[in-house]
Amino acid sequence: MTRRTLKRLGFTAALILLVIGFGLLIWKGPWWLDGDHLRSKNLEPADGVVITGVRTALVALGAGAIAAMGLYYSHQNHRHTEKLFKHTQDKDIEQAALAREGQVTDRYTAAIKLLASERLHERLGGIYSLERIARDSSRDHPTVTEVLAAFIRNPPVPEKAAGRDDVNAALRVLGRRDLSHDPRGLVLRLRGAPLSTTDGEDLKLDRADLSKARLCDVNWSRPELNEAVLRDADLTNAHLNGARLRGADLTGACLAQADLTPDTRTLSVKKWKLTSSTDLTDAILHGSDLSGADLSGIIGLTKGQLLNSVITRRTRLPRELETDVALQQHVEDCEQGWRPFAE
């Protein structure tokens, strides 16, 4: 016999004994409980009243016990049903999560294949599909970010045209990503990336590694480049209106003819005009070529930063630095061919 069968037999035997015991209690109970006042034979009406009262009380107690047992078992069944429901619900949630994960994996695989396509519209489709995956799944957000950064660094299909719509699209997707899903310490690895002629607004590129990146003729409005690494980057004729470059490293960067003027678009609040200016506070400009760069209106630009950079007569300095004697002499030295010592 199994343990379950033995348990059932034991329960049945206990129930039979309980019924027999309760029957005996109803039959003999009046004499067991009040035998000193009841006759065994030749019962009088008064004896009948007592016997009936005792038996009625016992039946009521029995009915109450049965009702209590019924409530107990109903409660136990309800709890068991709740557990089954919760278990089923958890299973359903788990299955739904697995199904969703499988769908994300399928979408991710399809998007990766599209990135390697020779057709531009398919590569664009793969890029925007990855953006949707990153939005839908915070778990896959870092992976998508790394994939798009790798795509920008090494586009799979070379193009002879001056601009690349696919690289520009990938840059914009990275620039508008949800920063709350970025893992701590995430660095966009865009070293040596071919980003010339790309454009975008409010690109979120803080702490990005853009060293030796090709950024000629870019048109980035109000980019966030705080603490970004732009060592030896080529920013010739770059338009970085309203850029944020606090703590950025521009050592050896070429900013010839670069435009770093404040953003021309203004926000009108009653009678106030708020403009977005480029911020170079604590930026490292050692060895940067600022020949012809427009630095007027720059926030945080210091004399010390400029003395370590190449500036010429075509370089537009902030008004408060235009008449500085040391800077004027430094301009003449640069016109004569002065270049900072390489680190």
Buried (B, 14 or more C-beta within 10 A) or exposed (E): EEEEEEEEEEEEEEEEEEEEEBEEBBEEBBBEBBEEEBEEEEEEEEBEEBBEEBBEEBEEEBEEEEEEEEEEEEEEEEEEEEEEEEEEEEEEEEEEEEEEEEEBEEBBEEBBEBBEBEEBEBBBBBBBBBBBBBBBBEEBBBBBBEBBBBBBBEBEEEEEEEEBBBBBBBBBBBBBBEEEBBEEEBBBBBBBBBBBBBBBBBBBBBBBBBBBBBBBBBBBBBBBBBBBBBBBBBBBBBBBBBBBBBBBBBBBBBBBBBBBBBBEEEEEEEEEEEEBBBBBBBBBBBBBBBBBBBBBBBBBBBEEBBBBBBBBEBBBBBEEBEEBEEBBEBBEBBBEEEEBEEE
